[in-house]
Amino acid sequence: MKSFILILTLLSFPALSQQIYQVNEVEKAAEPSGGVAFLNQFITANIQIPIKLAAKGMNARVFVKGVIETDGSMSGFEILRSLNKESDAEAIRLLTLYKAWKPGLVKEKPVRQAVVFPVIFRTNPMPEYDSTQNALIEYFDKNNVETTNPEKFKFRNVIPVDERGFVSGDILFQELRLGNWKTNLSLPFEKKEIWAKVSGQTKTDSVKAYSISAKSGNFADAFEEVIIQPDGKLLSHAHYPGGGRPPSSGKYYFVSGVLKEEQIAGDSIVKMINWYENGQLQSVVELSNKKSTLIKNVWEKDGSQIVKDGNGWAKIKGSSFNQRAIYEQGNVVNERKSGRWVGKFADSTLAYEEFFKEGTLENGTSYFDGEKVNYESDFILEPQFKGGKNKMFQFLGENLRPAQAVPIAKGKVILSFVVREDGHLGDYKIEQSLGKSFDDEVIRVVKRMDGQWEAGMLRGRKISVRYRLPVNFE
C-alpha cells in the first residue's frame, strides 16, 4: 500500500511542480475567452451577494490572485485586496466556476501563469430592505401609491427573505389600524422536496432539490419559484405569470451552479442569453410575439465568434424531443435563419432538416424515432376542437346549464386543461373563478369533450399542450 501511494505521489509531482510564469515572462498572456468583458458579464450574471450587503449599495472590487492552468481553469486563490468575508468568498466562488481562460503561451505552448483579477461588486441601495426583520417592506398611502413618508403609511407588503434575498416566509399584505399593522391577506410560504429535471448533452436526469415559493390560492395569480439543490447551488429562479403559463423570465443553472440560460422578458420579445458550462457566452437570441426568432450573436466554446451582429453560421440549442437535447445549426442572414438548417441529437443522429427564407420556414422534415414526417411550421400549433372553435362554442352552449348553478349571474370562468397526444383531456385547473357552482359546471361540460380534440403539433409530431378556455356567462 505504501509503495502504491508513493508511485501516485511521484506521478503527480511533475504537474504540481510545473513552473508558474509571471505575465512579463510569457509571449502571450492568459486572458478570458472572448475578452475581459465576457468574464465580467459572466460575473454579473452569476454573482450572488448577501442581501444585507447589497441593500446598502455597493461599488467596490475584490482583487484575487491565482494561477491560470493550461486547461482554462483558475487555481491557487489568494485575496490581495479584501472587501469583507462574504464578498471575498463570493469572488473566489465565481472565479472557481469560470473555466474559459486561454492560458498563457511560451514558445507557442500553454503554460501556467499567475494573474490578478478584480471582481466588481456593484448594487443600488435597497431602501425597502429592513435588516431588523430580514424582510423587504414596501409602504403605500391610502390610495395605494408607494411612499416613503411615515405620516402617509396606510398599507404595506412584507416579504421575509433569506440571506440571498429569496422569500423565506409567508408574504403579508397589511393595513395600519389604530397604530398597529393588521394582516389583511397572506401568501403561504412553501418549501417542498422535489426531483428536478436537469438536461445534459445526451440525456435528462433528475436530482434531489427544493422548490421554494409563496403563492396565493388563485391559480391565475403570478408568483416566483426558486429551485435549489441541498448544497445551496441554484437550479432556477423563475417568474411565472400565472394560469399555468410557462415562466415569462428567469435564470436556469447547470448542476455545477454555473448559469446556463437567462430569459429577460420585454414588451413584445423575450431575450435568451445562453452560456456553456465552462462560463463562455454561447448565444444571444430574441423570440418575438410574432413567432419569429432573431439570432443576434453566437460563440464557440473556445470564445471564437461564429455569428456577429446577426450574420454568420450558428450552432444553437433547439427544442428537445422526449427529454433528449437537440442542437441545430445553419446560416444566419440579418438575424434570421436562412437556407438549410439541421437539428441533431448529441450523438449526431439527425433529428430534423428545415429550409428557411428570411426567417420563415418553407418546409421541414423530422426523423424522430426513424419515422419521416413533413411539416410547414417550426412553432407549436395549438390543439383544436374537432370541427373548429364554432363547433366548440356550440357544444358549450348546448350543454352548459348555468341555471342549475346559480339563477342570476354575469361573468367569466377561465379553465385550463391539457390536451394530450391522443386527444384526451386532463389536469383541469380553474384560472379565473366565478364561484364554485359555475366552476364545477364548466369542468363538467369540458370533461364531456374528452376525445373530441386534435392534439397540438410541433415539427409534425403530436405533443401535449395546455389550453386556456374562457367561458362567459350572461
C-alpha positions, 0 to 999 in steps of 0.5 A: 500500500505504501509503495502504491501511494508513493508511485501516485505521489511521484506521478503527480509531482511533475504537474504540481511542480510545473513552473508558474510564469509571471505575465512579463515572462510569457509571449502571450498572456492568459486572458478570458475567452472572448475578452475581459468583458465576457468574464465580467458579464459572466460575473454579473450574471452569476454573482450572488451577494448577501442581501444585507450587503447589497441593500446598502449599495455597493461599488467596490472590487475584490482583487484575487490572485491565482494561477491560470492552468493550461486547461482554462481553469483558475487555481491557487486563490489568494485575496490581495485586496479584501472587501469583507468575508462574504464578498471575498468568498463570493469572488473566489466562488465565481472565479472557481466556476469560470473555466474559459481562460486561454492560458498563457503561451511560451514558445507557442505552448500553454503554460501556467501563469499567475494573474490578478483579477478584480471582481466588481461588486456593484448594487443600488441601495435597497431602501425597502430592505429592513435588516431588523426583520430580514424582510423587504417592506414596501409602504403605500398611502391610502390610495395605494401609491408607494411612499416613503413618508411615515405620516402617509403609511396606510398599507404595506407588503412584507416579504421575509427573505433569506440571506440571498434575498429569496422569500423565506416566509409567508408574504403579508399584505397589511393595513395600519389600524389604530397604530398597529399593522393588521394582516389583511391577506397572506401568501403561504410560504412553501418549501417542498422536496422535489426531483428536478429535471436537469438536461445534459448533452445526451440525456435528462436526469433528475436530482434531489432539490427544493422548490421554494415559493409563496403563492396565493390560492388563485391559480391565475395569480403570478408568483416566483419559484426558486429551485435549489439543490441541498448544497445551496447551488441554484437550479432556477429562479423563475417568474411565472405569470400565472394560469399555468403559463410557462415562466415569462423570465428567469435564470436556469443553472447547470448542476455545477451552479454555473448559469446556463440560460437567462430569459429577460422578458420585454414588451413584445420579445423575450431575450435568451442569453445562453452560456456553456458550462465552462462560463463562455457566452454561447448565444444571444437570441430574441423570440418575438410575439410574432413567432419569429426568432432573431439570432443576434450573436453566437460563440464557440466554446473556445470564445471564437465568434461564429455569428456577429451582429446577426450574420454568420453560421450558428450552432444553437440549442433547439427544442428537445424531443422526449427529454433528449437535447437537440442542437441545430445549426445553419446560416444566419442572414440579418438575424434570421435563419436562412437556407438549410438548417439541421437539428441533431441529437448529441450523438449526431443522429439527425433529428430534423432538416428545415429550409428557411427564407428570411426567417420563415420556414418553407418546409421541414422534415423530422426523423424522430424515432426513424419515422419521416414526417413533413411539416410547414411550421417550426412553432407549436400549433395549438390543439383544436376542437374537432370541427373548429372553435364554432363547433366548440362554442356550440357544444358549450352552449348546448350543454352548459346549464348555468341555471342549475348553478346559480339563477342570476349571474354575469361573468367569466370562468377561465379553465385550463386543461391539457390536451394530450397526444391522443386527444384526451383531456386532463389536469383541469385547473380553474384560472379565473373563478366565478364561484364554485357552482359555475366552476364545477359546471364548466369542468363538467361540460369540458370533461364531456369533450374528452376525445373530441380534440386534435392534439397540438403539433410541433415539427409534425409530431403530436405533443401535449399542450395546455389550453386556456378556455374562457367561458362567459356567462350572461 
